[in-house]
Amino acid sequence: MSDLNIVLLQTDIAWEDKQQNVTLLENDYFIHLKPNTFDLLLLPEMFLTGFTMKTQTFYEEMDGKAIKWLKKWAKKLNCQIGGSLIIKEESNFYNRFVIVSEKGVETYYDKAHLFRMGDENHHFTKGQNRVVHQIKGWRILLQVCYDLRFPVFSRNRNIDNNKEYDVMLYVANWPKIRSHIWTNLLQARAIENQAYCIGVNRVGVDGNNVEHSGDSMAVSPWGQVMYKALPNQRDIQLIHLKREVLNDIKAKFPAYLDADNFELRLK
């Protein structure tokens, strides 16, 4: 199995302005990326609008304009692109983490832990499933922001003496005031699950006057910080995940073999 290359895009997000965000992403980032050099491009949570609760005004649909735009750029860059946006299905609104390729939506995960301090639980429907996506044989757990605080939900299970996933991805609008919690929990999730842990966060001030410092990170299965973006700055970084690191920890310190068996049920 080959290694995996992921581009982390830490950017500001124009408040409730889809067109400005599309223009920013295209002109400041996408056109400067070299096609065929990475497997996944990762964007922050609600990259089109910021963390707005105006679901009726800013929702997208799974066959709508935003997904088609992601599909277009996935084809141009020959990669998959992931990030979350507001999706409407029937009468429900979801904070949905989509993974899109040139073929369309490869998979999606609906945020299961809705941030009640931001009133998200009153405007969105919580997800009911944990999702593991595969790219080039790598198994990737999809998570969104507030999910990071709930270790049971992300716990790596032992399935036939193998870990359930290799990488966990968190896309976020995590505020600067709690940045120390963000960085500490990303490192903890990697250590306890013996998996790569990657978090992509935004920078700038949103429409609720909440400041975000970014602090996007990549942590190895051994808990070592591979990369940490400079705070309060736009940033784009290629992260190279090595299969040999997973093999190494499995051979030298297979703590997952002694993990407790459990069944996860969402209510």
N, C-alpha and C positions, 0 to 999 in steps of 0.2 A: 504494500500500500504506500503510495507516494505521500510526501509532505503536503501541508495545506497552507495557502497564503491568503491572509485576510487584511483588507485595508480598513482602518478605523478612521472615520471622518468626524472630527469634533468641530462643530460649527455653531454660529449664532443662528437663531430662528426668528424671522420677522413675525411679529404677533398677528395671527389671524389673516395672513396675506399669502395665499397659496402661490400666486404668480411671482411675487418677489422671491419666495423661497426656491421656486423652480429655477428662476433666473440666476440666483446666487449659486445654487448647486451646480448648474451647468457651466456658468462662466468662470467661477472661482475654483472649481474642483474637477468636474467630470472631463472637461475638454483637455485638461492637463495630464490625465491618466493615460498610461500606455496600455492599449488592449493586449490581451493574452498574457498578462504578467501576474495575475492574481485570480483567486477562485471566488471570493466573496467580498463585496463592498458593503460595509455596515454603517447605517445612518442612525441618528438618535431617535428616541421616542417622539412621536407626533411631529416628524420633521417637516410637514407641510404647513402646520398651523401654530405650533407651540401647544402647551398644555391647557387648551381651552375646553370649557364645558359647554360650548355652544354647538352641540351635536347636530341639531336640526339645520343649522346654517352651513356647517363645514364638513358634513359627511361625504364620503365617497362610496362607490359600489364596486363589487369585485370585478365587474366588467367595464368599469368607468375610466375616466380620463387619466387619473393618477396611476392606475395599474398599467395602462397602455404606455404611459410615459416611462415608467420603470422598465417595462418590457423592451422599449426602444433602446434605452441606454444599456440594458443588459446585453442586448445583441451587439451594440457598437463596441462595448468593452469586452465582450465574450466572457462574461462572468455572471454570477448571481448577485442580486442586490437585496439587502434586508433592512427593514426599519418598520416602525409602527405608524399607523394613521387611523383616523376615525372611519369605521366601516358600518354601513347600515344594512341589515338583513331583516326583511319583513318590518316589524315595528321596533326592533332592537338595535342598539348602537354598541359597537365593540371597539375597545382599544386593541387593535389587531396588528400583531407582528407578522408581516408577510415576507416571504422569500420568493423573489421573482427572477425568472430566467427569460431568455428570448422566446421560450415556448409559452410563457405565462406564469401564473402562480404555481410554484412547486409545492408549497405547503404554507400553513399559517397557524398562529397560536393566538388565542384571545386571552388577554391579561386576566389572571385569576384573582389577584389581590388588588382590589380597587382602593385607591388612596382616599380614605374618608376625610382626612384633614383638608383635602382639596375639593371635597364634595363629589369626587369621581363616582362614588357608589350610588349617587342619586341621579346620575346622567348616563351611566353605562351599564351594560349587562355583563356580569362576570363570566369568564370562561369556565368550562367544565372539564377540560382535558389538558394533560401534560403532553407536550409534543417534542419528539426527537426526530430531527431532520438529517438526511444523509447527503454528504457531498464527497465524492471521490472515496467512498468507503468510510469516511469519518462520520461518527454519530454525534449530532450536535443538539443539545437541549436549548430550546428557545424560552427566554424569560424577559419580563418587562419591569424595569424600575423597582417599584415597591415589593415585587416578588423577592427581591434580594434579602429582605428581612425575615423570610420564612424558610429556614433550613430544611424542614421536613419535606417541603414541596419540591426542593431541588435535589434531594438525597439520591445519590447514585446507588442503584440497586445491583445486587449480585445475581446475574442470570446465567445459570449453567457455568459457574466459575469464571464469568467474564463481567466486566462492568457494563452497565447499560449504555453509557455514553462516554465520549472522549473529551468533549468541549462543552462548556456552557456559555451562552451569549446573553448579556444584559444590555438592552437599549433603554436609555433613561433621559428624564428631565429632573435630575437630582439636584437640590438646591445647595448653594455654596455653604450655607450655615451648618449643614450636616455632612460636609465633604469628608470629614475624618471617619464618619460611619461608613460611607460609601467605600473608601479605600480599604478600611479594615475588613469589611464584610466580603469584598471581592477576594481578598487574600484568604480569608477563612473558608469560603466556599471551595476554593481550589484545593486547599489542604485537606479538608474533611472528605472531599469526594475524589481526591487523587486524579483530577482532571484539569485541563486548561480552563481558565476562567477569564473571560474578556468582557469589559464594560465600556460602552460608548455613551458619553454624556454630552450635553450641549453647553455652550457658554452664553454669556450675555444676560440681560434683564428682560423678563417677560412682561406681559400686559397686566399682571397682578403685582408688579414691582418686586418679583422674586429674582434674586441674583443667582446665576449658575456659574461655577468655576471650571466645569469640564472634568478634569482629573481622570480622563479616560485611561484605562489600564489593561495590561495583559499580564496574567500570572501563570506560572508553570504548575504542573501537577505536584511539584515539590514545594510549592508555596513561594517561589522566588519571583519577584517583580521583574518581568522581562522588559516592560516598557511602561512609562507613565508620562502622559502628555503634560506640558507646562500648563499651569492653571491660568484661566482667564484669557486664553488665546485660542484662536482658530488653529486647527492642526489636522494634518493628514499623515498617516503612518502605515507602512506595510509591516505586518506581523507574520513571521515565518514559524509555523508550528511543525515540530519535528516528531515523526512517528517513533523514532528511537527513544525519545524521552519517555513516552508512554510504556514502551517495552522495558525500559530500564527500571522504572518504579515498580512495574508489575513483577519483575524478576527479583529485585532487591528488597522491596518493602510492600508485599501484597496484603496490606491491612484490610482491604476490602473483602478478603476471604473470611474474615472474622466479624463482618458487619452483621447487624441484626436484620433478619428478614422482616418485611412488612408489606402491607397492601395499602395503597394510597386511594382514598375515596374523598372526592370533593363534594361539599354540601352547598 
